[in-house]
C-alpha cells in the first residue's frame, strides 16, 4: 500500500454513491502511480475533472496528501448532490431519514412500488429544478438521487434520450442509504473543495505548476457493449479522447502533474496503438497497463478482471 511517509489510512469520508467507472478497486494501483514527491509540499492542490463517485478525492484527503481540491463533472444531477452536501448536509440527512422511515417497514413488492413512485417524482421535477442556484428544493432532489442510486439496479446512473432516469429497481433489500456518519465526513472534505459543473476544461483556470490532476473520463469502448454513458452528455468517441489528450499536453507544458485512466484496447486488439499515438513518450508521457475489476455490468459474467491504462507525465 502506498504510504509516502504519511500516516496510515484512517476511518474517514468514503464515496457515498456506487458509480459506473468508480475507482475503489483500483486505488492501490493509482496510489502507486502518484508523483514521487506528491504530498511533500506545504500546500498540495488536486483536481479531478471527471469526479464521479470521488474515490480518489476522498482517499487523498483521508491520507492528508492534499489540502485543497477542484472537482468537476458534466452530470448536473451529480454536481447538485455534491453541492447540497457541502451546503446543508444536516438537511440532506433529515430528508434521507424520512425516506428510510417510509422504506424500512415495507415488504419487497411495496418497496418496488415506492421506488417507481419516487423515480417518477425525480423525473417529473427535473424541468422545474434550477441546477445553477442552491435552494431548499435541492435537499429533496439530492435525497432522491442518493435513494435511487442505492436502491436501483447495480447502482447505475442511466438516462433515456429525453434525459430522464430509467434504471429499474434492485432486489430492494435493506439499504443504508442515509449514511449519516459518512455524509458528515464527506461534508467536512467538501468544505475544502471547489465544485464545478460542466466540461472538464472548466478546471483550467485553477491549474498551475505542481498541481496534480487525475482524469477519469468515459472510457474508450473496447467492445460494442462497453458502458460509456453516464449522463445525457454526448461524449463523442475518439474525437473527445483526442481533445482530452491535447488538453493534457497543454497542462504538461506548464508542469502540471497528470494522471489519466482509460481502457486498454490492446486486450482486444494488440495492434491498437491509439493511446500511444495520442500520448507520446517523446512528449514526456508514460503508459502502463494494469489489472482492474469491472464492478458494474448488466450481466454477472461481464464483471471481473480487465486491463486498464494509467497514463502519466511524471
Secondary structure as the mmCIF struct_conf table of DSSP 4:
data_model
#
loop_
_struct_conf.conf_type_id
_struct_conf.id
_struct_conf.beg_label_comp_id
_struct_conf.beg_label_asym_id
_struct_conf.beg_label_seq_id
_struct_conf.end_label_comp_id
_struct_conf.end_label_asym_id
_struct_conf.end_label_seq_id
TURN_TY1_P TURN_TY1_P1 UNK A 4 UNK A 5
BEND BEND1 UNK A 6 UNK A 6
HELX_LH_PP_P HELX_LH_PP_P1 UNK A 7 UNK A 9
BEND BEND2 UNK A 11 UNK A 11
BEND BEND3 UNK A 16 UNK A 17
TURN_TY1_P TURN_TY1_P2 UNK A 20 UNK A 21
HELX_RH_3T_P HELX_RH_3T_P1 UNK A 24 UNK A 26
HELX_RH_AL_P HELX_RH_AL_P1 UNK A 27 UNK A 31
TURN_TY1_P TURN_TY1_P3 UNK A 32 UNK A 33
BEND BEND4 UNK A 34 UNK A 34
TURN_TY1_P TURN_TY1_P4 UNK A 36 UNK A 39
BEND BEND5 UNK A 41 UNK A 43
STRN STRN1 UNK A 45 UNK A 48
BEND BEND6 UNK A 49 UNK A 50
TURN_TY1_P TURN_TY1_P5 UNK A 52 UNK A 53
HELX_RH_AL_P HELX_RH_AL_P2 UNK A 55 UNK A 62
TURN_TY1_P TURN_TY1_P6 UNK A 63 UNK A 64
BEND BEND7 UNK A 67 UNK A 67
STRN STRN2 UNK A 68 UNK A 73
BEND BEND8 UNK A 74 UNK A 74
HELX_RH_AL_P HELX_RH_AL_P3 UNK A 76 UNK A 104
TURN_TY1_P TURN_TY1_P7 UNK A 105 UNK A 105
BEND BEND9 UNK A 106 UNK A 106
HELX_RH_AL_P HELX_RH_AL_P4 UNK A 108 UNK A 124
TURN_TY1_P TURN_TY1_P8 UNK A 125 UNK A 125
BEND BEND10 UNK A 126 UNK A 126
TURN_TY1_P TURN_TY1_P9 UNK A 127 UNK A 128
BEND BEND11 UNK A 131 UNK A 133
TURN_TY1_P TURN_TY1_P10 UNK A 136 UNK A 136
HELX_RH_AL_P HELX_RH_AL_P5 UNK A 137 UNK A 151
STRN STRN3 UNK A 152 UNK A 152
HELX_RH_3T_P HELX_RH_3T_P2 UNK A 153 UNK A 155
STRN STRN4 UNK A 159 UNK A 159
TURN_TY1_P TURN_TY1_P11 UNK A 161 UNK A 162
BEND BEND12 UNK A 163 UNK A 163
STRN STRN5 UNK A 165 UNK A 165
HELX_LH_PP_P HELX_LH_PP_P2 UNK A 167 UNK A 168
STRN STRN6 UNK A 169 UNK A 169
HELX_RH_AL_P HELX_RH_AL_P6 UNK A 180 UNK A 190
TURN_TY1_P TURN_TY1_P12 UNK A 191 UNK A 192
STRN STRN7 UNK A 193 UNK A 197
BEND BEND13 UNK A 198 UNK A 198
HELX_RH_3T_P HELX_RH_3T_P3 UNK A 200 UNK A 206
TURN_TY1_P TURN_TY1_P13 UNK A 209 UNK A 210
STRN STRN8 UNK A 212 UNK A 215
HELX_LH_PP_P HELX_LH_PP_P3 UNK A 217 UNK A 221
BEND BEND14 UNK A 222 UNK A 223
TURN_TY1_P TURN_TY1_P14 UNK A 224 UNK A 225
BEND BEND15 UNK A 230 UNK A 232
HELX_RH_AL_P HELX_RH_AL_P7 UNK A 237 UNK A 253
TURN_TY1_P TURN_TY1_P15 UNK A 254 UNK A 255
STRN STRN9 UNK A 257 UNK A 263
HELX_RH_3T_P HELX_RH_3T_P4 UNK A 265 UNK A 267
TURN_TY1_P TURN_TY1_P16 UNK A 268 UNK A 268
TURN_TY1_P TURN_TY1_P17 UNK A 270 UNK A 271
HELX_RH_AL_P HELX_RH_AL_P8 UNK A 274 UNK A 278
BEND BEND16 UNK A 279 UNK A 279
HELX_RH_3T_P HELX_RH_3T_P5 UNK A 281 UNK A 283
TURN_TY1_P TURN_TY1_P18 UNK A 284 UNK A 284
STRN STRN10 UNK A 286 UNK A 294
BEND BEND17 UNK A 298 UNK A 299
HELX_RH_3T_P HELX_RH_3T_P6 UNK A 300 UNK A 302
STRN STRN11 UNK A 304 UNK A 312
#
